[in-house]
Amino acid sequence: MRIHKEGIPTILITTILVGLLMVVSNKYISSEWCTIKYIVDAVLVGCWLFILSFFRIPNRTFHYGENEIISPADGKVVVIEEVFDEEYFKEKRLQISVFMSPANVHVNRYPMDGEVIYSKYHPGKYLVAWDPKSSTDNERHSIVVRNSKATVLVKQIAGALARRIVNYATVGSSVKQNAELGFIKFGSRVDLLLPLNAKPEVNIGDTVKNGISVLATY
C-alpha cells in the first residue's frame, strides 16, 4: 500500500495539528483526569489514521478486458438505468453509478482504453452523492473516452463532504484501462454513461473495486 500524492499536503497539515493538540492536552489536562486525556489522544490518533487511510492506494492486480468496462471507483453500485444525457451525447445512455463513502479508496481509474475527446469541469452544489439530482446539479468533472468499439462518459461528482475534484484527463491524449483518471476528496460518486447495448454485469447494491470489478460488457 502507498499514499496518493493528492493526500500529502492534507496529511502533513493533519499531522502537525494532531501533534499540537496532543501536546496541549497532555500539558493542560490534569493527571487526575488521565482517562479524559487518553480519550482525547485516542480520538486525535483516530482522526489522523482516518485521513491517512482515505488517501491510501492498496496494492492490486488489475483486471483488463478489451470488451469490458472496469469500475473506475471503489464503492457501491447505486444506479443502473437508462437516462437521457443532456451534456454530451444528447441521447439515451445506460447509466451505472458507484457511490464512494469516506471509507472507500478514492482514486479513480479509466474504465477502458481509448482517446479522451471531451473534458469539462462544472461548478455546482454539494448535495449528498446518492441524491439523483447530484448527477446534474453538483460540482462535477466529465470526460468522454472513445475507442473503436464504444464511447463512454465518466463523470466524477462531488458529494456533501467532497469539495475538491482532481482530474488528470487531457483532450486528445490516449489512455489505458485502469490508469489513474483522478481523485475526489472525502465522499463522492462516479457515473458512467454507456451505450444502450452495453450489458450490465453488476446489480444495484453490489460492492465494486476500481481496476478489478467488471461493470458491463459491450
C-alpha positions in Angstrom: 0.0 0.0 0.0 1.1 3.6 -0.7 -0.2 7.1 -0.1 -1.6 9.1 -3.0 0.2 12.3 -3.9 -3.0 14.3 -3.5 -3.0 13.5 0.2 0.5 14.6 1.1 -0.4 18.2 1.9 -3.5 17.2 3.9 -1.7 14.5 5.8 1.2 16.9 6.7 -1.3 19.5 8.0 -3.2 16.9 9.9 -0.1 15.5 11.5 1.0 19.0 12.7 -2.4 19.8 14.1 -2.8 16.4 15.8 0.7 16.7 17.3 0.0 20.2 18.6 -3.4 19.2 20.1 -1.8 16.2 21.8 0.9 18.4 23.4 -1.8 20.9 24.6 -4.0 18.1 26.0 -1.0 16.5 27.8 0.0 19.9 29.3 -3.3 21.2 30.4 -5.4 18.2 31.3 -4.6 17.3 34.9 -3.2 13.9 35.8 -6.3 13.4 37.9 -8.2 13.3 34.6 -6.0 10.8 32.8 -8.9 8.9 31.4 -10.1 12.0 29.6 -6.6 12.6 28.3 -6.4 9.1 26.9 -9.8 9.5 25.2 -8.7 12.8 23.7 -5.4 11.3 22.5 -7.3 8.3 21.1 -9.7 10.5 19.2 -6.9 12.6 17.7 -4.9 9.5 16.6 -8.1 8.0 15.2 -8.6 11.2 13.1 -5.1 11.0 11.8 -5.4 7.3 10.9 -8.6 8.1 9.0 -7.0 10.8 7.0 -4.1 8.5 6.2 -6.4 5.7 5.2 -8.5 7.9 3.0 -5.6 8.6 0.7 -4.4 5.0 0.5 -3.7 3.2 -2.7 -3.8 -0.5 -2.0 -1.7 -3.0 -3.9 -3.9 -4.7 -6.6 -3.7 -6.9 -9.6 -5.8 -5.1 -12.1 -8.2 -6.8 -14.4 -8.1 -6.0 -18.1 -10.7 -6.7 -20.7 -11.0 -5.4 -24.3 -14.8 -5.6 -24.4 -15.3 -4.8 -20.7 -16.0 -1.7 -18.7 -13.9 -1.9 -15.5 -15.1 0.0 -12.4 -13.4 3.4 -12.2 -14.1 3.6 -8.4 -14.4 1.6 -5.2 -17.9 1.7 -3.6 -21.4 0.5 -4.0 -23.5 0.4 -7.2 -26.5 2.7 -6.6 -27.9 3.3 -10.1 -28.4 1.1 -13.2 -30.9 2.7 -15.6 -31.5 4.4 -18.9 -31.2 8.1 -18.9 -31.2 11.0 -21.4 -27.8 12.7 -21.5 -28.1 16.4 -21.8 -24.4 17.2 -21.6 -22.7 15.4 -24.4 -24.5 12.6 -26.3 -27.9 14.3 -26.4 -29.5 10.8 -26.5 -30.3 8.0 -24.2 -27.5 6.1 -22.5 -27.1 3.4 -19.9 -26.1 4.9 -16.6 -24.2 2.9 -13.9 -23.3 4.9 -10.8 -20.9 4.0 -8.0 -21.2 5.7 -4.6 -18.0 6.1 -2.6 -18.2 6.5 1.1 -15.4 8.3 3.0 -14.1 4.9 4.0 -13.6 3.8 0.3 -10.4 4.2 -1.8 -10.9 7.4 -3.7 -8.5 7.2 -6.6 -10.5 7.0 -9.9 -9.3 5.0 -13.0 -10.1 4.8 -16.7 -12.8 2.1 -17.4 -11.3 1.3 -20.8 -8.6 2.1 -23.4 -9.2 4.9 -25.7 -8.8 8.6 -26.6 -10.0 11.4 -24.4 -12.3 13.5 -26.7 -14.0 15.7 -24.1 -13.2 17.1 -20.7 -15.2 19.7 -18.8 -15.4 20.9 -15.2 -18.8 22.0 -13.9 -19.2 24.1 -10.7 -22.3 23.3 -8.7 -24.0 22.3 -5.5 -22.9 19.7 -2.8 -26.0 17.5 -2.5 -25.4 14.1 -0.9 -23.9 11.9 -3.6 -26.8 9.4 -3.6 -29.3 12.1 -4.5 -30.4 11.6 -8.1 -30.0 15.3 -8.7 -26.3 15.2 -7.8 -25.5 13.9 -11.3 -26.7 17.2 -12.9 -26.6 19.8 -10.0 -23.4 19.0 -8.1 -19.9 20.1 -8.7 -18.5 17.6 -11.2 -16.0 16.8 -13.9 -17.0 14.9 -17.1 -14.7 13.3 -19.6 -15.5 11.2 -22.7 -13.3 8.3 -23.8 -13.7 6.8 -27.2 -12.2 3.7 -28.9 -13.2 1.7 -32.0 -15.9 -0.1 -30.1 -17.5 2.3 -27.7 -17.7 5.9 -26.4 -18.2 6.3 -22.7 -18.7 9.3 -20.5 -17.2 9.2 -17.0 -18.5 11.8 -14.5 -16.7 12.5 -11.2 -19.3 14.0 -8.8 -18.6 15.8 -5.6 -20.8 14.9 -2.6 -21.8 16.7 0.6 -18.3 16.2 2.0 -16.3 16.2 -1.2 -15.2 19.7 -2.0 -12.4 19.1 -4.5 -12.3 17.0 -7.7 -8.9 16.3 -9.2 -8.9 15.2 -12.9 -5.8 14.4 -15.0 -7.5 14.0 -18.4 -6.2 15.9 -21.4 -8.3 16.1 -24.6 -6.5 14.3 -27.4 -4.5 12.0 -25.1 -4.5 8.2 -25.4 -5.4 6.5 -22.1 -5.1 2.9 -20.8 -7.7 1.0 -18.9 -7.1 1.2 -15.1 -4.6 4.1 -15.4 -5.3 6.9 -12.9 -8.0 9.3 -14.1 -8.2 11.5 -11.0 -9.2 11.7 -7.3 -12.1 13.0 -5.3 -11.6 14.1 -1.8 -13.9 13.0 1.1 -17.0 11.1 -0.2 -18.4 11.2 -3.7 -19.8 9.4 -6.7 -18.8 8.3 -10.2 -21.4 8.0 -13.0 -20.7 6.1 -16.3 -22.9 6.7 -19.4 -22.5 3.7 -21.6 -24.0 2.7 -25.0 -27.5 1.2 -24.7 -26.3 -2.1 -26.0 -23.9 -2.5 -23.1 -24.8 -5.4 -20.8 -24.5 -4.7 -17.0 -22.5 -7.3 -15.1 -23.5 -5.9 -11.7 -26.6 -5.3 -9.7 -27.7 -2.4 -7.5 -26.2 -2.8 -4.1 -23.1 -4.7 -5.3 -19.8 -3.6 -3.9 -17.1 -3.0 -6.6 -13.4 -2.1 -6.7 -11.6 0.1 -9.1 -9.4 -1.6 -11.6 -10.9 -5.0 -10.8 -14.7 -5.2 -11.0 -16.4 -5.5 -14.4 -19.4 -3.2 -14.5 -20.5 -4.0 -18.1 -19.6 -5.7 -21.3 -20.1 -4.4 -24.9 
